[in-house]
Amino acid sequence: MTNFVRVRDNETGHEYSVAESRFDLEPDLFTKLDKPATDPTGEPLPAKHKTTVAKKAAENKAAASVDQKEN
């Protein structure tokens, strides 16, 4: 049975589960996270892609807040 670890890709910032053997072979590519890597049945969890959407939404919310205060 393959052991999985949850990692963050150092280049892209995406989070995903990889086989522990792959992490051990190329540890400079990843940052190991202290998060579950598999679901209760042992299947690797889906990737969590890093996006700029959250940052943009926060900027829009801040701008809207300033507009409301001015009115």
Buried (B, 14 or more C-beta within 10 A) or exposed (E): EEEBBBBBBEEEEEBBBBBBEBBEEEEEEBEBBEEEBBEEEEEBBEEEEEEEEEEEEEEEEEEEEEEEEEE
